[in-house]
Each structure stands twice: as C-alpha cells, then as structure tokens.
C-alpha cells in the first residue's frame, strides 16, 4: 500500500471520527487530504522511501478564523490519534521533514510553497515561483473539503500559468535546450571538456522535461521525480522518457549527441503542430523568438528571449 492510500484510509478511520466526536460544529468546515513535499504525494513512494517522513498522517486545512479559534485544539487531538495503522507506522519524521502533516491555515500552507497566501495576481508573481513548488502545492489528494476554500485555491493554481507566462517559459526552454544539446554539447566534447559535457547533458535533460511539462500545461516536479513523471504526459511524454533514458544510459558520446538532435526534432514538430512556431529551421533556438512573438503582454514579449 502506498502512502497516499494509507493517509486517506487513516483519515477516514481516525481523523473524520475525531472531528465528528470532538469538533462536531466544525465538521462541515474542515478540509482534509495529503498535499505537498514527499514522494507519497506524487504516488512515487516505494520501499526506499519508507525510511523517513513516511507513514500514517494527513493534513487538515482551516480558514483563518477557524484556525485562530481551534487550530491548537485540533493539533492536540491529532497527537492523540494512534501512531500505527494497519501494520504501518509510526510515522518517521526527519530533521528536514517537519510540518508535512498536521493542522494548517489555508493561506499559510500555500505561502510555504508559492510565497503568497493568495493566488498569484500578476505576471511577475507567477514568474517568480519555481515550477517544482507549484507542483508540490497541487499534487496529492484532497479527501474532503465541505467549504471548498482549500480546493478553490488549489484549482486556481492547477489551472496553470497564464498563457503569456507559459509561452515565455517555452521560448526560454527552446533557447536553453538548443544551446546545451545542439550547440555546446559537441563543442565541449571536441575540446575534451568532459565535465562541461556531463553538465550540458544533465541540463539538457532537465530543460527538455520542463518544456514537455509546459506543453502539457502541468508543473514540473522536484528533480528526483522529473524523468519518472514525464512518462505519463500525453504530449511527448513516452517519447521523451525513452529518449532521455537512452541519453543517460548510453556510453557513447557521439550517440548521445544524435539522441539530443532527435529529441529536439520531436519538440520542433510539436511546436509546429500546435501553431506555436512556423519556422522551417531544425535548430530549436530559431523557434524561440517565434514562440515569444505570440505573447500579448508587451513588457513580457519585449524581454530578451533568453530570459525566463
């Protein structure tokens, strides 16, 4: 059984009855689920994951007034729940894993990830938030949300970046991918700068995955899960997963370069299919200014194509 399923079963077995018994007047006001940091929130946990920050637990999300009134009492009651559940537990909490489960005020919970206690309102605010933080703020599962306040915030983030921001990021990724893979990889190899070669390869893979997530209008997760997660995306997901796996496992530098070119060809084909670029070039960098020209906001459109 994976951590997200354990969390949900644990909530319905112990959390929901506790609320019914101890806080009946708040039964229709408390959101519950498991969202945030940790492999279990993505459904990627396995036996290796279970050595830290894993086990029975869930989040309760309260609005500001309710949190002020009963947040501390809810925390006390959570601490009284059984530490073990269906043969699992107690939950192991590492030094860096504090605060992944428990009682949270909705705005404060999201602020931990996006730096705001409200939905981003401007292009500048959206661009300042790391993609992996947005992924963590919108992963997992909400088990119950009778008021809908937590889910409303969550759905606004899951609706993805404003289109101009998405286009700017796609343009920037095109530049980075072309420079790393189609241009500098072989130049570094010819100079026998092998550390630079490895760096270009790793960054190429990261930038490609980010671009594919952008094409799918989904946020790129923490680097540890990027490659695994990209496989499930409908647009270029399976192809990207396999190409990058071949790049990572190949021992032949020249073959890696060819695979990078093939990866870029897939991306260019998709950009044309979606009407994001009509450039005839097979160099991905040439597609970046075309994508950027689709941006409506003048200030963003006029930024350097290299800027994210």
C-alpha positions as CSV (number, residue, x, y, z in Angstrom):
1,X,0.0,0.0,0.0
2,X,1.4,3.4,-0.9
3,X,1.5,6.4,1.4
4,X,-1.4,8.4,-0.2
5,X,-3.8,5.4,0.2
6,X,-2.6,4.9,3.8
7,X,-3.2,8.6,4.5
8,X,-6.7,8.5,3.2
9,X,-7.7,5.3,4.9
10,X,-6.2,6.6,8.2
11,X,-8.1,9.8,7.9
12,X,-11.5,8.1,7.4
13,X,-10.7,5.6,10.1
14,X,-9.5,8.0,12.7
15,X,-9.4,11.6,11.5
16,X,-13.0,12.0,10.4
17,X,-14.4,10.3,13.5
18,X,-12.3,12.5,15.7
19,X,-13.7,15.6,14.1
20,X,-17.3,14.2,14.4
21,X,-16.7,13.4,18.1
22,X,-14.6,16.3,19.3
23,X,-15.5,19.2,16.9
24,X,-19.0,18.4,15.6
25,X,-19.7,22.1,14.9
26,X,-16.6,22.2,12.5
27,X,-17.5,19.0,10.6
28,X,-18.7,21.0,7.6
29,X,-15.7,23.4,7.7
30,X,-12.5,21.3,7.6
31,X,-10.6,20.3,4.5
32,X,-8.5,17.1,4.8
33,X,-6.0,15.4,2.5
34,X,-2.3,15.0,1.8
35,X,-0.6,17.5,-0.4
36,X,3.0,18.9,-0.6
37,X,6.5,17.6,-0.2
38,X,7.3,13.9,-0.3
39,X,7.2,11.1,-2.8
40,X,3.9,9.8,-1.4
41,X,2.2,13.0,-2.5
42,X,3.1,12.1,-6.1
43,X,2.4,8.4,-5.8
44,X,6.1,7.6,-6.3
45,X,6.9,6.2,-2.9
46,X,8.4,2.7,-2.6
47,X,10.3,0.6,-0.1
48,X,13.3,3.0,-0.3
49,X,11.0,6.0,0.6
50,X,9.9,4.4,3.9
51,X,13.0,5.2,5.9
52,X,11.9,8.8,6.5
53,X,8.9,11.1,6.5
54,X,6.5,8.3,5.7
55,X,3.7,6.6,7.5
56,X,0.2,7.3,8.8
57,X,-0.7,11.0,8.7
58,X,-2.7,13.7,6.9
59,X,-3.3,17.4,6.6
60,X,-6.2,19.4,8.0
61,X,-6.7,22.8,6.4
62,X,-8.7,25.5,8.2
63,X,-9.6,29.0,7.1
64,X,-8.0,31.9,9.0
65,X,-10.8,32.5,11.6
66,X,-11.3,28.8,12.3
67,X,-7.5,28.3,12.7
68,X,-7.3,31.1,15.2
69,X,-10.2,29.6,17.2
70,X,-9.5,25.9,17.2
71,X,-6.2,25.3,15.4
72,X,-4.3,24.5,18.6
73,X,-7.0,22.2,19.8
74,X,-7.1,20.3,16.5
75,X,-3.3,19.8,16.8
76,X,-3.7,18.4,20.3
77,X,-6.3,15.9,19.2
78,X,-4.2,14.8,16.2
79,X,-1.4,13.9,18.5
80,X,-3.8,11.6,20.4
81,X,-4.6,9.5,17.3
82,X,-3.0,6.0,17.0
83,X,0.6,6.2,15.8
84,X,0.2,2.9,13.9
85,X,-2.4,2.0,11.4
86,X,-3.0,-1.3,9.6
87,X,0.5,-2.5,10.5
88,X,2.2,0.7,9.3
89,X,3.9,3.3,11.4
90,X,4.7,5.1,13.5
91,X,5.4,7.9,11.0
92,X,9.2,8.6,10.8
93,X,9.9,12.3,10.7
94,X,13.4,13.5,9.7
95,X,15.0,16.7,10.7
96,X,14.0,18.3,7.4
97,X,10.6,16.7,7.2
98,X,8.8,18.6,9.9
99,X,5.4,20.1,9.0
100,X,4.4,17.8,6.2
101,X,1.3,16.6,8.0
102,X,-0.8,18.3,10.7
103,X,-3.1,21.3,11.0
104,X,-2.6,24.3,8.7
105,X,-4.2,27.7,8.0
106,X,-5.0,27.5,4.2
107,X,-3.1,30.7,3.3
108,X,-0.1,29.8,5.3
109,X,0.0,26.3,3.8
110,X,0.2,27.7,0.3
111,X,2.5,30.5,1.3
112,X,5.1,27.9,2.2
113,X,5.2,26.8,-1.4
114,X,4.5,29.8,-3.5
115,X,5.5,32.7,-1.2
116,X,1.9,34.1,-1.2
117,X,-1.2,33.4,0.9
118,X,-3.3,34.1,-2.2
119,X,-3.4,33.1,-5.8
120,X,-0.7,35.0,-7.9
121,X,-2.3,38.0,-9.4
122,X,0.4,39.3,-11.8
123,X,2.8,38.0,-14.4
124,X,5.7,39.0,-12.2
125,X,4.3,36.9,-9.3
126,X,3.7,33.9,-11.4
127,X,7.2,34.0,-13.0
128,X,8.9,34.2,-9.5
129,X,7.5,30.9,-8.3
130,X,9.7,27.8,-9.0
131,X,7.8,25.1,-11.0
132,X,8.6,22.4,-8.5
133,X,6.9,24.5,-5.8
134,X,3.8,24.8,-7.8
135,X,3.9,21.1,-8.4
136,X,4.1,20.4,-4.7
137,X,1.3,22.8,-3.9
138,X,-1.1,21.0,-6.3
139,X,-0.1,17.3,-6.0
140,X,-1.6,14.6,-3.7
141,X,-5.3,14.3,-3.0
142,X,-8.0,16.2,-1.1
143,X,-10.1,13.7,0.8
144,X,-12.8,16.1,2.0
145,X,-13.4,19.9,1.6
146,X,-17.0,20.8,2.5
147,X,-16.4,24.5,2.4
148,X,-14.4,24.3,-0.8
149,X,-11.9,27.1,0.2
150,X,-8.8,25.0,0.0
151,X,-9.9,23.4,-3.2
152,X,-10.7,26.8,-4.8
153,X,-7.1,28.0,-4.1
154,X,-5.8,24.6,-5.4
155,X,-7.9,24.7,-8.6
156,X,-6.7,28.2,-9.4
157,X,-3.1,27.1,-9.3
158,X,-3.9,23.9,-11.2
159,X,-5.4,25.9,-14.0
160,X,-1.7,26.6,-14.8
161,X,0.3,29.6,-15.7
162,X,-1.3,32.5,-17.6
163,X,-0.7,31.8,-21.3
164,X,1.8,34.6,-21.7
165,X,3.9,33.2,-18.9
166,X,3.7,29.7,-20.4
167,X,4.8,31.0,-23.8
168,X,7.7,32.9,-22.3
169,X,8.9,29.8,-20.4
170,X,8.6,27.7,-23.6
171,X,10.7,30.3,-25.5
172,X,13.3,30.3,-22.8
173,X,13.5,26.5,-22.7
174,X,13.9,26.4,-26.5
175,X,17.0,28.6,-26.2
176,X,18.5,26.6,-23.4
177,X,17.9,23.2,-25.0
178,X,19.3,24.3,-28.3
179,X,22.4,25.8,-26.7
180,X,23.0,22.8,-24.4
181,X,22.3,20.0,-26.7
182,X,22.5,21.1,-30.4
183,X,25.4,23.6,-30.0
184,X,27.6,23.3,-26.9
185,X,27.5,19.6,-26.2
186,X,29.6,18.6,-29.2
187,X,31.8,21.7,-28.9
188,X,32.7,20.7,-25.3
189,X,33.3,17.2,-26.4
190,X,35.6,18.2,-29.2
191,X,37.6,20.3,-26.6
192,X,37.6,17.2,-24.3
193,X,35.9,19.3,-21.6
194,X,34.3,16.3,-20.1
195,X,32.9,17.9,-17.0
196,X,31.2,20.5,-19.2
197,X,29.9,17.7,-21.5
198,X,28.3,16.0,-18.5
199,X,26.8,19.2,-17.3
200,X,25.4,20.0,-20.7
201,X,23.8,16.6,-20.9
202,X,22.2,16.8,-17.4
203,X,20.9,20.3,-18.0
204,X,19.6,19.4,-21.5
205,X,17.6,16.6,-19.9
206,X,16.2,18.9,-17.2
207,X,15.2,21.6,-19.7
208,X,13.6,19.2,-22.1
209,X,11.5,17.7,-19.3
210,X,10.4,21.2,-18.2
211,X,9.4,22.1,-21.7
212,X,7.4,18.9,-22.2
213,X,5.6,19.7,-18.9
214,X,4.9,23.2,-20.2
215,X,3.5,21.8,-23.4
216,X,1.2,19.6,-21.3
217,X,0.2,22.5,-19.0
218,X,1.4,20.7,-16.0
219,X,4.1,21.8,-13.4
220,X,7.5,20.0,-13.4
221,X,8.1,18.2,-10.1
222,X,11.2,18.1,-7.9
223,X,14.2,16.9,-10.0
224,X,14.2,13.4,-8.4
225,X,10.8,12.7,-10.0
226,X,11.1,14.6,-13.2
227,X,12.0,11.8,-15.5
228,X,9.6,9.3,-13.9
229,X,6.7,11.8,-14.1
230,X,7.2,12.9,-17.7
231,X,6.4,9.4,-18.9
232,X,2.7,9.8,-18.0
233,X,2.2,13.0,-20.0
234,X,0.1,12.7,-23.2
235,X,2.1,15.1,-25.3
236,X,5.6,13.8,-26.0
237,X,5.7,12.1,-22.6
238,X,6.6,8.5,-23.6
239,X,8.9,9.5,-26.4
240,X,10.8,12.0,-24.1
241,X,11.1,9.4,-21.3
242,X,12.7,6.9,-23.7
243,X,15.0,9.3,-25.5
244,X,16.3,10.8,-22.2
245,X,16.8,7.3,-20.7
246,X,18.8,6.3,-23.8
247,X,20.9,9.5,-23.4
248,X,21.6,8.8,-19.8
249,X,22.5,5.2,-20.2
250,X,24.5,5.3,-23.4
251,X,28.2,5.1,-23.0
252,X,28.9,6.6,-26.5
253,X,29.2,10.4,-26.5
254,X,28.5,10.7,-30.2
255,X,25.3,8.7,-29.9
256,X,24.2,10.9,-27.1
257,X,24.5,13.9,-29.4
258,X,22.4,12.2,-32.1
259,X,19.7,11.4,-29.5
260,X,19.7,15.0,-28.4
261,X,19.1,16.1,-32.1
262,X,16.3,13.5,-32.3
263,X,14.8,14.9,-29.1
264,X,14.9,18.5,-30.5
265,X,13.2,17.3,-33.7
266,X,10.3,15.9,-31.7
267,X,9.9,19.2,-29.9
268,X,10.1,21.3,-33.1
269,X,7.5,19.0,-34.7
270,X,5.2,19.6,-31.7
271,X,5.7,23.3,-31.7
272,X,4.6,23.4,-35.4
273,X,1.7,21.1,-34.8
274,X,0.4,23.4,-32.0
275,X,0.9,26.5,-34.1
276,X,3.5,27.9,-31.7
277,X,6.1,28.2,-34.4
278,X,6.2,28.2,-38.2
279,X,10.0,28.4,-38.5
280,X,11.4,25.9,-41.0
281,X,14.6,25.7,-39.0
282,X,15.8,22.4,-37.5
283,X,17.7,24.4,-34.8
284,X,15.5,24.8,-31.8
285,X,16.8,28.2,-30.8
286,X,15.4,29.7,-34.0
287,X,11.9,28.7,-32.8
288,X,12.2,30.7,-29.5
289,X,11.6,34.2,-30.9
290,X,8.7,32.9,-32.9
291,X,7.1,31.4,-29.8
292,X,7.8,34.6,-27.9
293,X,6.1,36.7,-30.6
294,X,2.8,35.1,-29.6
295,X,2.9,36.8,-26.2
296,X,0.3,39.5,-25.9
297,X,1.7,41.5,-22.9
298,X,4.2,43.9,-24.4
299,X,6.6,44.1,-21.4
300,X,6.9,40.3,-21.4
301,X,7.1,40.0,-25.1
302,X,9.9,42.5,-25.3
303,X,12.2,40.8,-22.8
304,X,15.3,39.0,-24.1
305,X,14.3,35.6,-25.5
306,X,17.0,34.2,-23.2
307,X,15.2,35.3,-20.1
308,X,12.7,33.1,-18.4
